[in-house]
Amino acid sequence: MKNFIWMAVVAMMPLVACSKAATKNSAGAESQAVAEKADLGFLEKLGVDVSNIHTLGDPNDSVDYNDIKTLTVDQVLALVPMARTEPREMLEDWYDLVSARALPGGYTMLLFSVQTGDDSSEEMLGIYDKDGKLTDMMQLGDMEGFVVVDWPDDFKQGTAQTTDIKLRFDKPNELTVEQTDKEGSWTVDDESRPSELTNLKWLLQTVRRYAIDDKGHLKLIEEKEVKREGTVAPNCDPKDIENTIWKLSMLPIGDPGRVDLLNERANELIKKHGKATFDEEMATAVQMVLEDYYKSNPETVLMWVYNHRNEENVIVEQLKGLFTEGGHDKKMLAEFIGQLPDKTAKDFLSGLTAGW
């Protein structure tokens, strides 16, 4: 988790999009639904220490960072199958198990924190059946984001954007994600970290509600803005079309329409700005979201390409870039294609990707 050595961090802090930042309240906001004790037997079989596991979404069970469980590489690969696309050394000591919650139907939701370097991390939710099989997963972003926008040479004050995310269960099978983004001033109030924001320039609060079905799948059922003050920065504004690209990375991996949405948004950007501007300024964001999709569910992305083989689309170009420019393993791509049940799709995709 965060070590809060902020002066070193601030000195190296890049200017990054607020939409890639968020907040690490693992317990979350108030919860009206009483959580049953989660069955963590599948974690015990993997050798995970399940003592003192906190209850996700319970405001009366605040996480003690000493109780967070750092997972071994083999445990990560068992719980997060998409991690197989990463080198093993990248998984060592990078995944933490934060909290768990029992869901209806014998399913269990786990909250993970994944280190991303330089005192930052991003969180994700996974849903598992009683045997520990992953049924769905969703990224949340950095749940305690503090992104410095500008600062003077002494790094003792400046402007920053923060994001705070809280998780709530009003019903046993319904997850609410409350997100507050804001920008304001900060000063260093001790030797290690900036103070909370003051002199707020703007604030934006949004709420997303997800239903959890009887097969352990998440589905976005409502997204609304509940409060807006000041002029929100475009990179944090859900009304800004460029920002909608980043938001697509937060869709559950089981969402059957997320590749379609990414293709649609990319085409909207091309229509609005032109292909040259898109390639120079926006294609990277599309490719990064597609990379998340490919890593989490390669078969779905590959079958989407096959099913749209007679159409011009942005997805094929960006997928190719992951292998010709992004350094993804072509041998693993061939293995994924070989595992597809449709022989015609396998033949088509093998031919398409042969030159990648």
ABEGO torsion letter per residue (X at the ends): XBAGBAAAAAAABBBBBAAABBBBBAAEBBBABBBBBBBAAAAAAAGBBABGBBBBGBAABBBBAAABBBBBAAAAAAABAAAAABBAAAABGABBBABBBBBBGGBBBBBBBBBAEGGBBBBBBBBBBAAGBBABBBBAEBABBBBBABBBAAGABEBBBBBBBBBBBABAABBBBBBBBBBBBBBBABAABBBBBBGBABBBBBBBBBBBBAAGBBBBABBBBABBBEBBBAAABAABAAAAAAAAAABBAABAAAAAAAAAAAAAAAAAAEAAAAAAAAAAAAAAAAAAAAAABAAAAAAAAAAAAABBBAAAAAAAAAAAAAGBBAAAAAAAAAABABAAAAAAAAAAAAAX
